[in-house]
C-alpha cells in the first residue's frame, strides 16, 4: 500500500492510501492545509486542535451544502424527466389519433 507525505498546519504526516490515490490525497491535504491557513489568519493562534476542529466543521458545512445541492438538482432532473415523459406521451397520443383519422379516411376512399 503506497504512502504519501503531506503537510498540514506546518506538520508533516505520512499517510497510507490506495494504489493510484496518491495525487488525490495530496490535493485533499493541500485543500485542508489551505483552509487551515485561512482560519489561522482569521482567528489567530487558537491551538492546532481547535483549528483542526474548525476546519473539519467548515469542510463538513461545505459538504452538507454540496449534498443539498445534489439533492435539489436530482429533484429538478426527475421533475424535468417526468414532464418530458408526459409531453412525449401526449405527442404519441396525438400522433396515434392523427394516424387513426388518416386510416379512417383511407378506408372511405
Residue frames as a rotation matrix with the C-alpha (Angstrom) as fourth column:
UNK 1
0.591 0.807 0.000 0.00
0.807 -0.591 0.000 0.00
0.000 0.000 -1.000 0.00
UNK 2
-0.119 -0.684 0.719 1.54
0.610 -0.622 -0.491 3.34
0.784 0.380 0.491 -1.02
UNK 3
0.202 0.122 -0.972 2.33
0.882 -0.455 0.126 6.07
-0.426 -0.882 -0.200 1.48
UNK 4
0.243 -0.050 0.969 2.23
0.592 -0.783 -0.189 9.80
0.768 0.620 -0.161 0.89
UNK 5
-0.526 -0.407 -0.747 3.92
0.823 -0.466 -0.325 12.56
-0.216 -0.785 0.580 2.84
UNK 6
0.242 0.644 0.726 1.59
0.632 -0.672 0.386 15.51
0.736 0.365 -0.570 3.33
UNK 7
-0.859 -0.457 -0.232 1.93
0.483 -0.573 -0.662 18.76
0.169 -0.680 0.713 5.26
UNK 8
0.250 0.927 0.279 -0.99
0.503 -0.370 0.781 20.20
0.827 -0.055 -0.559 7.19
UNK 9
0.977 0.174 0.120 -0.52
0.013 -0.615 0.788 23.10
0.211 -0.769 -0.604 9.56
UNK 10
0.388 -0.911 0.139 3.22
-0.855 -0.412 -0.315 23.02
0.344 0.003 -0.939 9.04
UNK 11
-0.064 -0.371 0.926 3.48
-0.693 0.684 0.226 19.41
-0.718 -0.628 -0.302 10.23
UNK 12
-0.428 -0.186 -0.885 4.49
-0.824 0.483 0.297 16.52
0.372 0.856 -0.360 8.03
UNK 13
0.137 0.531 0.836 2.35
-0.660 0.679 -0.323 13.40
-0.739 -0.507 0.443 8.12
UNK 14
-0.850 -0.326 -0.415 2.90
-0.524 0.608 0.596 10.09
0.058 0.724 -0.688 6.36
UNK 15
-0.001 0.964 0.266 -0.42
-0.737 0.179 -0.652 8.62
-0.676 -0.197 0.710 5.26
UNK 16
-0.825 -0.148 0.546 -1.22
0.183 0.843 0.505 5.30
-0.535 0.517 -0.668 3.60
UNK 17
-0.052 0.829 -0.558 -3.62
-0.755 -0.398 -0.521 5.32
-0.654 0.394 0.646 0.69
UNK 18
0.590 0.361 0.722 -4.98
0.170 0.819 -0.548 3.10
-0.789 0.446 0.422 -2.03
UNK 19
-0.412 -0.740 0.532 -2.98
0.653 0.168 0.739 2.39
-0.636 0.651 0.414 -5.16
UNK 20
-0.453 0.157 0.878 -3.31
0.788 -0.389 0.476 5.32
0.417 0.908 0.052 -7.56
UNK 21
0.628 0.774 -0.079 -4.83
0.698 -0.516 0.496 7.64
0.343 -0.367 -0.865 -4.92
UNK 22
-0.161 -0.811 -0.563 -1.58
0.958 -0.266 0.109 9.48
-0.238 -0.522 0.819 -4.12
UNK 23
-0.844 -0.190 0.501 -2.25
0.375 -0.877 0.300 12.62
0.382 0.442 0.812 -6.16
UNK 24
0.136 0.965 0.226 -5.83
0.223 -0.252 0.942 12.83
0.965 -0.078 -0.250 -4.89
UNK 25
0.527 0.002 -0.850 -4.63
0.842 0.138 0.522 12.57
0.118 -0.990 0.071 -1.29
UNK 26
-0.585 -0.791 -0.181 -2.04
0.796 -0.602 0.058 15.31
-0.155 -0.111 0.982 -1.89
UNK 27
-0.603 0.434 0.669 -4.74
0.192 -0.735 0.651 17.52
0.774 0.521 0.360 -3.44
UNK 28
0.503 0.832 -0.233 -7.09
0.404 0.012 0.915 16.97
0.764 -0.554 -0.330 -0.48
UNK 29
0.208 -0.517 -0.830 -4.28
0.965 -0.030 0.261 17.66
-0.160 -0.855 0.493 2.00
UNK 30
-0.807 -0.489 0.331 -3.44
0.559 -0.812 0.165 20.87
0.188 0.318 0.929 0.17
UNK 31
-0.124 0.859 0.496 -7.08
0.137 -0.480 0.866 21.92
0.983 0.176 -0.058 0.42
UNK 32
0.663 0.355 -0.659 -7.25
0.650 0.164 0.742 21.15
0.372 -0.920 -0.122 4.17
UNK 33
-0.225 -0.843 -0.488 -3.97
0.948 -0.305 0.090 22.97
-0.225 -0.443 0.868 4.76
UNK 34
-0.740 -0.014 0.673 -5.21
0.360 -0.853 0.377 25.99
0.569 0.521 0.637 2.82
UNK 35
0.330 0.927 0.179 -8.45
0.186 -0.250 0.950 26.14
0.926 -0.280 -0.255 4.80
UNK 36
0.495 -0.230 -0.838 -6.44
0.868 0.187 0.461 25.80
0.051 -0.955 0.292 8.00
UNK 37
-0.635 -0.772 0.029 -4.22
0.772 -0.635 0.013 28.73
0.009 0.031 0.999 6.99
UNK 38
-0.372 0.592 0.715 -7.29
0.160 -0.718 0.678 30.86
0.914 0.367 0.172 6.19
UNK 39
0.676 0.690 -0.261 -8.81
0.337 0.026 0.941 30.17
0.656 -0.724 -0.215 9.59
UNK 40
0.119 -0.721 -0.682 -5.48
0.987 0.011 0.160 30.75
-0.108 -0.693 0.713 11.34
UNK 41
-0.774 -0.378 0.508 -5.29
0.491 -0.865 0.105 34.18
0.399 0.331 0.855 9.69
UNK 42
-0.035 0.875 0.484 -8.85
-0.010 -0.484 0.875 34.99
0.999 0.026 0.026 10.75
UNK 43
0.844 0.520 -0.128 -8.70
0.052 0.159 0.986 33.67
0.533 -0.839 0.108 14.31
UNK 44
0.244 -0.836 0.492 -5.03
-0.891 -0.393 -0.227 33.92
0.383 -0.383 -0.840 15.19
UNK 45
-0.685 -0.581 -0.441 -3.33
-0.325 0.784 -0.529 31.34
0.652 -0.219 -0.726 17.37
UNK 46
0.220 0.833 0.507 -6.16
-0.946 0.055 0.320 29.26
0.239 -0.550 0.800 18.82
UNK 47
-0.200 -0.381 0.903 -4.26
-0.598 0.777 0.195 25.99
-0.776 -0.501 -0.384 19.02
UNK 48
-0.835 -0.253 -0.488 -3.79
-0.549 0.428 0.718 23.24
0.027 0.868 -0.497 16.47
UNK 49
-0.833 0.547 0.080 -6.56
0.520 0.825 -0.223 21.01
-0.188 -0.144 -0.972 17.77
UNK 50
-0.050 0.851 -0.524 -9.14
0.283 -0.490 -0.824 23.78
-0.958 -0.190 -0.216 17.88
UNK 51
-0.283 -0.129 -0.950 -8.04
-0.756 -0.580 0.304 24.94
-0.591 0.804 0.067 14.44
UNK 52
-0.974 -0.082 -0.212 -8.43
-0.195 0.776 0.600 21.43
0.115 0.625 -0.772 13.03
UNK 53
-0.507 0.861 -0.039 -11.88
0.667 0.364 -0.650 21.15
-0.545 -0.356 -0.759 14.63
UNK 54
0.037 0.499 -0.866 -12.86
-0.226 -0.840 -0.494 24.45
-0.973 0.214 0.082 12.97
UNK 55
-0.621 -0.325 -0.713 -11.51
-0.756 0.012 0.654 23.22
-0.204 0.946 -0.253 9.62
UNK 56
-0.950 0.299 0.090 -13.41
0.309 0.944 0.114 19.93
-0.051 0.136 -0.989 9.99
UNK 57
-0.170 0.938 -0.303 -16.63
0.523 -0.175 -0.834 21.83
-0.835 -0.301 -0.461 10.74
UNK 58
-0.098 0.066 -0.993 -16.07
-0.593 -0.805 0.005 24.23
-0.799 0.589 0.118 7.84
UNK 59
-0.839 -0.262 -0.477 -15.43
-0.543 0.465 0.699 21.41
0.038 0.846 -0.532 5.38
UNK 60
-0.769 0.632 0.098 -18.40
0.564 0.742 -0.361 19.46
-0.302 -0.222 -0.927 6.78
UNK 61
-0.011 0.755 -0.656 -20.56
0.058 -0.654 -0.754 22.53
-0.998 -0.047 -0.037 6.18
UNK 62
-0.379 -0.205 -0.902 -19.31
-0.838 -0.337 0.429 22.75
-0.392 0.919 -0.044 2.59
UNK 63
-0.995 -0.018 -0.102 -20.05
-0.055 0.924 0.378 19.04
0.087 0.382 -0.920 2.11
UNK 64
-0.453 0.887 -0.082 -23.54
0.561 0.212 -0.800 19.43
-0.693 -0.409 -0.594 3.56
UNK 65
0.026 0.414 -0.910 -24.22
-0.466 -0.800 -0.377 22.31
-0.884 0.434 0.172 1.16
UNK 66
-0.684 -0.352 -0.639 -22.94
-0.726 0.251 0.640 20.18
-0.064 0.902 -0.427 -1.74
UNK 67
-0.910 0.398 0.113 -25.22
0.387 0.916 -0.108 17.28
-0.146 -0.054 -0.988 -0.74
UNK 68
-0.122 0.903 -0.411 -28.20
0.280 -0.366 -0.887 19.64
-0.952 -0.223 -0.208 -0.51
UNK 69
-0.126 0.012 -0.992 -27.41
-0.791 -0.605 0.093 20.99
-0.599 0.796 0.086 -3.99
UNK 70
-0.946 -0.213 -0.242 -27.10
-0.315 0.775 0.548 17.47
0.071 0.595 -0.801 -5.40
UNK 71
-0.625 0.777 0.071 -30.47
0.591 0.531 -0.607 16.59
-0.510 -0.337 -0.791 -3.88
UNK 72
0.045 0.630 -0.775 -32.02
-0.174 -0.759 -0.627 19.76
-0.984 0.163 0.076 -5.34
UNK 73
-0.417 -0.292 -0.861 -30.58
-0.866 -0.162 0.474 19.03
-0.278 0.943 -0.185 -8.78
UNK 74
-0.995 0.079 0.065 -31.72
0.092 0.973 0.212 15.40
-0.047 0.217 -0.975 -8.70
UNK 75
-0.270 0.952 -0.144 -35.23
0.491 0.008 -0.871 16.54
-0.828 -0.305 -0.470 -7.84
UNK 76
0.060 0.252 -0.966 -35.18
-0.569 -0.786 -0.241 19.08
-0.820 0.564 0.096 -10.67
UNK 77
-0.752 -0.394 -0.529 -33.90
-0.658 0.400 0.638 16.49
-0.040 0.828 -0.560 -13.15
UNK 78
-0.843 0.498 0.206 -36.55
0.439 0.856 -0.273 14.00
-0.312 -0.140 -0.940 -12.03
UNK 79
0.023 0.882 -0.470 -39.26
0.185 -0.466 -0.865 16.62
-0.982 -0.067 -0.174 -12.49
UNK 80
-0.151 -0.145 -0.978 -37.94
-0.844 -0.497 0.204 17.53
-0.515 0.856 -0.047 -15.94
UNK 81
-0.970 -0.213 -0.114 -37.85
-0.242 0.847 0.474 13.85
-0.005 0.487 -0.873 -16.88
UNK 82
-0.511 0.853 0.109 -41.43
0.551 0.422 -0.720 13.40
-0.660 -0.308 -0.686 -15.67
UNK 83
0.184 0.571 -0.800 -42.56
-0.270 -0.754 -0.599 16.42
-0.945 0.326 0.015 -17.69
UNK 84
-0.495 -0.447 -0.745 -40.69
-0.834 0.003 0.552 15.16
-0.245 0.895 -0.374 -20.77
UNK 85
-0.966 0.178 0.186 -42.27
0.196 0.977 0.085 11.72
-0.167 0.118 -0.979 -20.45
UNK 86
-0.140 0.971 -0.192 -45.69
0.416 -0.118 -0.902 13.31
-0.898 -0.207 -0.387 -20.09
UNK 87
0.103 0.123 -0.987 -45.11
-0.666 -0.729 -0.160 15.50
-0.739 0.674 0.007 -23.15
UNK 88
-0.820 -0.441 -0.365 -43.83
-0.567 0.542 0.620 12.51
-0.076 0.715 -0.695 -25.14
UNK 89
-0.737 0.615 0.279 -46.92
0.480 0.768 -0.425 10.53
-0.476 -0.180 -0.861 -24.14
UNK 90
0.168 0.821 -0.545 -49.18
0.055 -0.560 -0.827 13.34
-0.984 0.109 -0.139 -25.25
UNK 91
-0.204 -0.325 -0.923 -47.31
-0.870 -0.373 0.323 13.63
-0.450 0.869 -0.207 -28.56
UNK 92
-0.988 -0.147 0.041 -47.64
-0.120 0.915 0.386 9.88
-0.094 0.376 -0.922 -29.15
UNK 93
-0.354 0.932 0.081 -51.35
0.535 0.272 -0.800 10.04
-0.767 -0.240 -0.595 -28.36
UNK 94
0.231 0.416 -0.880 -51.83
-0.405 -0.781 -0.475 12.93
-0.885 0.466 -0.012 -30.76
UNK 95
-0.577 -0.508 -0.640 -49.88
-0.795 0.170 0.583 11.10
-0.187 0.845 -0.502 -33.47
UNK 96
-0.911 0.284 0.300 -51.92
0.274 0.959 -0.073 7.92
-0.308 0.015 -0.951 -32.90
UNK 97
0.014 0.970 -0.244 -55.19
0.301 -0.237 -0.924 9.88
-0.954 -0.061 -0.295 -33.20
UNK 98
0.073 -0.053 -0.996 -53.98
-0.771 -0.636 -0.022 11.51
-0.632 0.770 -0.087 -36.42
UNK 99
-0.883 -0.425 -0.200 -52.96
-0.460 0.696 0.552 8.13
-0.095 0.579 -0.809 -37.86
UNK 100
-0.611 0.732 0.302 -56.38
0.513 0.657 -0.553 6.72
-0.603 -0.183 -0.777 -36.97
UNK 101
0.259 0.699 -0.666 -58.08
-0.148 -0.653 -0.743 9.66
-0.954 0.291 -0.066 -38.71
UNK 102
-0.273 -0.449 -0.851 -55.89
-0.909 -0.170 0.381 9.15
-0.315 0.877 -0.361 -41.79
UNK 103
-0.981 -0.070 0.181 -56.57
-0.031 0.977 0.209 5.40
-0.192 0.199 -0.961 -41.77
UNK 104
-0.200 0.979 0.038 -60.31
0.432 0.123 -0.894 6.10
-0.880 -0.162 -0.447 -41.47
UNK 105
0.246 0.243 -0.938 -60.09
-0.588 -0.732 -0.344 8.47
-0.771 0.636 -0.037 -44.44
UNK 106
-0.683 -0.560 -0.469 -58.27
-0.719 0.401 0.568 5.83
-0.130 0.725 -0.676 -46.50
UNK 107
-0.791 0.446 0.420 -60.96
0.328 0.887 -0.324 3.24
-0.517 -0.118 -0.848 -45.73
UNK 108
0.188 0.916 -0.354 -63.64
0.129 -0.381 -0.916 5.60
-0.974 0.127 -0.190 -47.02
UNK 109
0.032 -0.252 -0.967 -61.73
-0.796 -0.591 0.127 6.29
-0.604 0.766 -0.219 -50.20
